[in-house]
Amino acid sequence: MNSLQRILAIFLKELRQLARDKPTLGMVVMVPLIQLLLFGYAINTDVRHLPVAVVDFADNSGSRALIAAVQASQAADVIRYEHSVLQAEAAMRRGDVRATLIIPGDFEHRMARRVTAAQWLVDGSDPIISSAIKQLRDLSADAIPGFYSEPAKPLFEITLYYNPEQRAVVNIVPGLVGVILTMTMIMFTSAGLVREREQGNLELLITTPVKPVELMIGKIVPYIFIGLVQVWIILALGYLIFSVPFDGSVAQILWATLLFIAASLTMGLILSTMATTQLQATQMTVFILLPSILLSGFMFPFEGMPKAAQWLAELLPATHYMRLMRGIILRGASISHMWMDVAALAVFTFFGIAVAAMRFKKTLD
């Protein structure tokens, strides 16, 4: 009986301690709630309304009817018209569109002969995206006004770019770099100042003339080299083991990675000014990591998410970095073509350093 009483006393003590630990209690409630909302609302593998371009060499009523039928399917949204295939390929390389519909000049003649009448050029780096376009191959000719005979062959020919073998690992490896850097960089720095406080080293910092901004930058720099080593390991093994192609410049990868590492480290510094223990810092890291994995496009296509989830994803550095890495590595794009993602990472870094510096106070409490 005395043993049960002691166990009950410890049990009640832990409950009271948990109730006083607001960050931990918040994580207990928020983590399952966020996962439920993300998986139930934001995550969608049924991709619709993909941004596509059209190169219409026919430019007649038949080709316009075909474009209308494609848009009516809701699988794709025509957002731009190009004058040549080269322009369309450049738009795909930049990531402006995910596919291009090529309509030949003899489109109506091809339809009359009941043969393949048009062609899709598809960004095949993401198998889910290419699968969504492939479904248009079954588009019925009845959906096109003026054409009522089913073609003997599929209406469209599909040509896959960047990942013609449809290997999922080709899309995963560049994205995995962003996930691992998000986890390690934020976790390392979020526990940085907290560790100084717990070990009493903050007393030494108080007596020095070090300014908050100088302290923030000084804590960021060592982890930059750690992040670069991690990137080298992932990409090297991805190439050697899984034969992931690398069509981009190493210098481009380096600049994009440095920007993302800086953004992730500043986020970790912000969390370190909010946490009071290393456990809380780790919990807050998980709170950032989950949306970064689920909303950045690493596991599920960005285009398949509702608009609200896409807006939230744009606030995460991992979203912009994965676009950059996949664009550079798989499509051979330049960061100058994806300047908006570069600007987003730079703004986040400077804003994060400013917030962390303002929140940091050289006091023991």
C-alpha positions as CSV (number, residue, x, y, z in Angstrom):
1,M,0.0,0.0,0.0
2,N,2.8,2.4,0.8
3,S,4.4,1.6,-2.5
4,L,1.2,2.5,-4.4
5,Q,1.0,5.8,-2.4
6,R,4.6,6.7,-3.4
7,I,3.9,5.9,-7.1
8,L,0.7,8.0,-6.9
9,A,2.6,10.9,-5.4
10,I,5.2,10.7,-8.1
11,F,2.4,10.5,-10.7
12,L,0.7,13.6,-9.4
13,K,4.0,15.5,-9.1
14,E,4.7,14.7,-12.8
15,L,1.3,16.0,-13.8
16,R,1.8,19.2,-11.9
17,Q,5.2,19.7,-13.5
18,L,3.8,19.0,-16.9
19,A,1.0,21.5,-16.3
20,R,3.6,24.2,-15.4
21,D,5.7,23.4,-18.5
22,K,3.7,25.4,-21.0
23,P,5.9,24.7,-24.1
24,T,5.8,20.9,-23.5
25,L,2.1,21.0,-22.8
26,G,1.6,23.0,-26.0
27,M,3.5,20.5,-28.0
28,V,1.5,17.6,-26.6
29,V,-1.7,19.3,-28.0
30,M,-0.3,21.0,-31.1
31,V,1.7,18.3,-32.8
32,P,-1.2,15.8,-33.3
33,L,-3.5,18.7,-34.2
34,I,-1.1,20.0,-36.8
35,Q,-0.5,16.5,-38.2
36,L,-4.2,15.9,-38.5
37,L,-4.8,19.2,-40.3
38,L,-1.9,18.7,-42.6
39,F,-2.6,15.2,-43.6
40,G,-6.4,15.7,-43.7
41,Y,-6.5,19.0,-45.4
42,A,-3.3,20.1,-47.0
43,I,-1.8,16.9,-48.3
44,N,-3.3,15.7,-51.5
45,T,-1.8,13.3,-54.0
46,D,-4.6,13.9,-56.5
47,V,-2.8,16.8,-58.3
48,R,-5.0,19.2,-60.2
49,H,-4.6,22.5,-62.0
50,L,-1.0,22.0,-62.9
51,P,0.5,25.2,-64.6
52,V,1.2,24.4,-68.2
53,A,2.2,26.2,-71.4
54,V,0.9,25.8,-74.9
55,V,2.7,26.0,-78.2
56,D,-0.1,26.2,-80.8
57,F,1.3,25.8,-84.3
58,A,-2.2,25.2,-85.7
59,D,-4.0,28.2,-84.2
60,N,-7.4,27.2,-85.5
61,S,-10.8,26.3,-84.1
62,G,-9.7,22.7,-83.6
63,S,-6.6,23.5,-81.6
64,R,-8.6,26.0,-79.5
65,A,-11.2,23.3,-78.8
66,L,-8.4,21.0,-77.7
67,I,-7.0,23.6,-75.3
68,A,-10.5,24.2,-73.8
69,A,-11.0,20.4,-73.4
70,V,-7.7,20.2,-71.5
71,Q,-8.6,23.0,-69.2
72,A,-12.1,21.6,-68.6
73,S,-10.4,18.4,-67.4
74,Q,-9.0,20.5,-64.4
75,A,-5.8,18.5,-64.6
76,A,-4.0,21.5,-66.1
77,D,-4.3,25.2,-66.3
78,V,-2.8,27.0,-69.3
79,I,-0.9,30.0,-67.8
80,R,1.1,31.0,-70.8
81,Y,1.5,30.6,-74.6
82,E,4.9,30.2,-76.2
83,H,5.9,30.7,-79.8
84,S,8.5,27.9,-80.0
85,V,9.4,24.6,-78.4
86,L,12.7,26.1,-77.2
87,Q,10.8,28.8,-75.3
88,A,8.6,26.2,-73.8
89,E,11.6,24.1,-72.7
90,A,13.2,27.1,-71.1
91,A,10.0,27.8,-69.2
92,M,10.0,24.2,-67.9
93,R,13.7,24.5,-67.0
94,R,13.0,27.6,-64.9
95,G,10.1,25.9,-63.2
96,D,7.5,28.4,-64.5
97,V,5.4,25.5,-65.9
98,R,5.3,21.8,-65.2
99,A,4.4,20.7,-68.8
100,T,3.9,22.0,-72.3
101,L,1.2,21.1,-74.8
102,I,2.6,21.1,-78.4
103,I,-0.2,21.3,-81.1
104,P,1.2,20.7,-84.6
105,G,0.1,22.7,-87.6
106,D,-1.7,19.7,-89.1
107,F,-3.7,19.0,-85.9
108,E,-7.1,18.7,-87.6
109,H,-5.7,16.5,-90.3
110,R,-4.2,14.2,-87.7
111,M,-7.6,14.0,-85.9
112,A,-9.3,13.1,-89.2
113,R,-6.8,10.3,-89.7
114,R,-7.4,9.1,-86.2
115,V,-3.7,9.1,-85.2
116,T,-1.8,10.8,-82.3
117,A,-2.7,14.5,-82.7
118,A,-0.6,16.4,-80.2
119,Q,2.3,16.1,-77.8
120,W,3.0,16.8,-74.1
121,L,6.4,17.7,-72.9
122,V,6.4,16.9,-69.2
123,D,8.7,17.7,-66.2
124,G,9.1,14.1,-65.2
125,S,11.3,14.8,-62.2
126,D,8.3,14.3,-59.9
127,P,6.5,11.0,-60.9
128,I,3.2,12.2,-59.3
129,I,3.2,15.3,-61.6
130,S,3.9,13.2,-64.7
131,S,1.2,10.7,-63.8
132,A,-1.3,13.5,-63.6
133,I,-0.4,14.6,-67.2
134,K,-0.4,11.0,-68.4
135,Q,-4.1,10.7,-67.4
136,L,-4.8,13.2,-70.2
137,R,-3.8,10.6,-72.6
138,D,-7.2,9.1,-72.1
139,L,-8.9,12.3,-73.0
140,S,-11.8,11.4,-75.3
141,A,-12.0,13.0,-78.7
142,D,-15.7,13.5,-77.9
143,A,-14.7,16.2,-75.5
144,I,-13.4,18.3,-78.5
145,P,-16.3,20.0,-80.3
146,G,-16.3,19.1,-84.0
147,F,-14.6,15.7,-83.5
148,Y,-16.7,12.7,-82.7
149,S,-14.6,9.7,-83.7
150,E,-12.4,8.1,-81.2
151,P,-8.7,8.0,-82.5
152,A,-7.2,4.6,-83.1
153,K,-4.2,5.7,-81.0
154,P,-3.9,7.8,-77.9
155,L,-4.8,11.5,-78.5
156,F,-1.5,12.6,-77.0
157,E,2.1,11.5,-77.1
158,I,3.9,12.0,-73.8
159,T,7.6,12.9,-73.6
160,L,9.2,13.0,-70.2
161,Y,12.1,15.4,-69.4
162,Y,14.7,15.2,-66.6
163,N,13.6,11.8,-65.3
164,P,12.3,9.6,-68.2
165,E,12.7,6.4,-66.2
166,Q,10.3,7.8,-63.5
167,R,12.6,6.9,-60.6
168,A,11.3,8.4,-57.4
169,V,14.8,8.6,-55.9
170,V,15.7,11.2,-58.5
171,N,13.2,13.5,-57.0
172,I,13.8,12.5,-53.4
173,V,17.5,13.0,-53.1
174,P,17.7,16.7,-53.8
175,G,14.7,17.3,-51.5
176,L,16.3,15.1,-48.8
177,V,19.1,17.6,-48.6
178,G,16.6,20.3,-47.5
179,V,15.0,18.0,-44.9
180,I,18.2,17.0,-43.3
181,L,19.6,20.5,-43.2
182,T,16.4,21.8,-41.7
183,M,16.5,19.2,-38.9
184,T,20.2,19.5,-38.1
185,M,20.8,23.2,-38.5
186,I,17.8,24.3,-36.5
187,M,18.3,21.7,-33.8
188,F,22.0,22.6,-33.4
189,T,21.5,26.4,-33.1
190,S,18.2,26.3,-31.2
191,A,20.0,24.5,-28.3
192,G,23.0,26.8,-28.6
193,L,22.1,29.7,-26.4
194,V,20.0,27.4,-24.1
195,R,23.1,25.3,-23.5
196,E,25.1,28.4,-22.7
197,R,22.5,29.4,-20.2
198,E,22.2,26.0,-18.6
199,Q,26.0,25.5,-18.3
200,G,26.5,29.0,-16.9
201,N,28.7,30.1,-19.8
202,L,26.3,33.0,-20.4
203,E,27.8,34.7,-17.4
204,L,31.1,35.0,-19.3
205,L,29.3,36.5,-22.3
206,I,27.7,39.1,-20.1
207,T,31.1,40.5,-19.0
208,T,32.3,40.8,-22.6
209,P,31.7,43.6,-25.1
210,V,30.1,41.2,-27.6
211,K,27.0,42.7,-29.2
212,P,23.9,40.6,-29.8
213,V,24.3,40.6,-33.6
214,E,28.0,39.6,-33.2
215,L,27.0,36.7,-31.0
216,M,24.3,35.6,-33.4
217,I,26.7,35.6,-36.4
218,G,29.5,34.0,-34.4
219,K,27.2,31.1,-33.5
220,I,26.0,30.7,-37.1
221,V,29.4,30.5,-38.9
222,P,30.7,27.1,-37.5
223,Y,27.6,25.3,-38.4
224,I,27.8,26.5,-42.0
225,F,30.7,24.1,-42.5
226,I,28.8,21.3,-40.9
227,G,25.9,21.8,-43.2
228,L,28.2,21.9,-46.3
229,V,29.7,18.5,-45.3
230,Q,26.2,17.0,-44.9
231,V,25.2,18.3,-48.4
232,W,28.4,16.8,-49.9
233,I,27.7,13.4,-48.3
234,I,24.0,13.3,-49.4
235,L,24.7,14.4,-53.0
236,A,27.8,12.2,-53.4
237,L,26.1,9.1,-52.1
238,G,23.0,9.9,-54.2
239,Y,25.1,10.0,-57.3
240,L,27.3,7.0,-56.5
241,I,24.6,4.7,-55.2
242,F,21.4,5.8,-56.9
243,S,22.8,7.4,-60.0
244,V,21.0,10.7,-59.5
245,P,21.9,12.9,-62.4
246,F,23.5,16.3,-61.8
247,D,22.9,18.7,-64.7
248,G,23.6,21.9,-62.8
249,S,26.6,23.8,-61.7
250,V,28.3,23.0,-58.4
251,A,28.8,26.7,-57.8
252,Q,25.0,27.2,-58.1
253,I,24.4,24.4,-55.6
254,L,26.9,26.0,-53.2
255,W,25.3,29.4,-53.3
256,A,21.8,28.1,-52.9
257,T,22.9,25.9,-50.0
258,L,24.7,28.7,-48.2
259,L,21.6,30.8,-48.4
260,F,19.4,28.0,-47.0
261,I,21.9,27.1,-44.2
262,A,22.0,30.7,-43.1
263,A,18.1,30.9,-43.1
264,S,17.8,27.7,-41.1
265,L,20.4,28.7,-38.6
266,T,18.7,32.1,-38.0
267,M,15.5,30.2,-37.4
268,G,17.3,28.1,-34.8
269,L,18.6,31.2,-33.1
270,I,15.1,32.6,-32.8
271,L,13.9,29.4,-31.2
272,S,16.9,29.4,-28.8
273,T,15.8,32.8,-27.5
274,M,12.3,31.4,-26.9
275,A,13.2,28.1,-25.2
276,T,14.4,27.9,-21.6
277,T,15.7,24.3,-21.7
278,Q,17.3,22.1,-24.4
279,L,14.3,19.8,-24.3
280,Q,12.0,22.7,-25.2
281,A,14.4,23.7,-28.0
282,T,14.2,20.2,-29.4
283,Q,10.4,20.2,-29.2
284,M,10.2,23.5,-31.0
285,T,12.5,22.1,-33.7
286,V,10.0,19.3,-34.3
287,F,7.2,21.9,-34.5
288,I,9.1,23.5,-37.5
289,L,10.3,20.3,-39.0
290,L,6.9,18.7,-39.6
291,P,5.5,21.5,-41.8
292,S,8.8,21.7,-43.6
293,I,8.6,18.0,-44.6
294,L,4.9,18.0,-45.4
295,L,4.4,21.4,-47.1
296,S,7.6,22.0,-48.9
297,G,7.0,19.7,-51.7
298,F,9.4,17.0,-50.4
299,M,6.8,14.3,-50.1
300,F,3.7,15.7,-51.9
301,P,3.5,18.0,-54.9
302,F,3.2,21.6,-54.1
303,E,0.5,22.1,-56.8
304,G,-1.8,19.5,-55.1
305,M,-2.2,21.6,-51.9
306,P,-5.0,24.1,-51.3
307,K,-4.1,27.8,-51.6
308,A,-4.0,28.4,-47.9
309,A,-1.5,25.6,-47.4
310,Q,0.6,26.9,-50.3
311,W,0.7,30.4,-48.7
312,L,1.9,28.8,-45.4
313,A,4.5,26.8,-47.3
314,E,5.9,30.0,-48.9
315,L,6.9,31.1,-45.4
316,L,9.1,28.1,-44.9
317,P,12.8,28.3,-46.1
318,A,12.7,24.6,-47.0
319,T,10.1,25.2,-49.7
320,H,12.3,27.7,-51.6
321,Y,15.4,25.6,-51.1
322,M,13.9,22.4,-52.6
323,R,12.7,24.4,-55.6
324,L,16.3,25.6,-56.1
325,M,18.0,22.3,-55.6
326,R,15.6,20.4,-57.9
327,G,15.8,23.1,-60.5
328,I,19.6,23.2,-60.4
329,I,20.4,19.5,-60.1
330,L,17.6,17.9,-62.2
331,R,16.8,20.6,-64.7
332,G,20.1,22.4,-65.0
333,A,18.4,25.8,-64.1
334,S,20.3,28.8,-62.9
335,I,19.5,30.5,-59.6
336,S,19.2,33.7,-61.6
337,H,16.1,32.1,-63.2
338,M,14.7,31.4,-59.8
339,W,15.5,34.7,-58.2
340,M,12.3,34.9,-56.2
341,D,13.3,31.8,-54.2
342,V,16.8,33.3,-53.7
343,A,15.3,36.6,-52.5
344,A,12.9,34.8,-50.1
345,L,15.9,33.0,-48.4
346,A,17.9,36.2,-48.2
347,V,15.0,38.2,-46.7
348,F,14.3,35.4,-44.2
349,T,18.0,35.3,-43.1
350,F,18.3,39.1,-42.5
351,F,14.9,39.2,-40.8
352,G,15.7,36.2,-38.6
353,I,19.1,37.7,-37.5
354,A,17.4,40.9,-36.6
355,V,14.6,39.2,-34.6
356,A,17.0,36.9,-32.8
357,A,19.3,39.8,-31.9
358,M,16.4,41.9,-30.6
359,R,15.1,38.9,-28.5
360,F,18.5,38.1,-27.0
361,K,19.3,39.8,-23.8
362,K,22.6,39.4,-22.1
363,T,21.1,38.7,-18.7
364,L,20.9,35.5,-16.7
365,D,17.1,35.6,-16.5
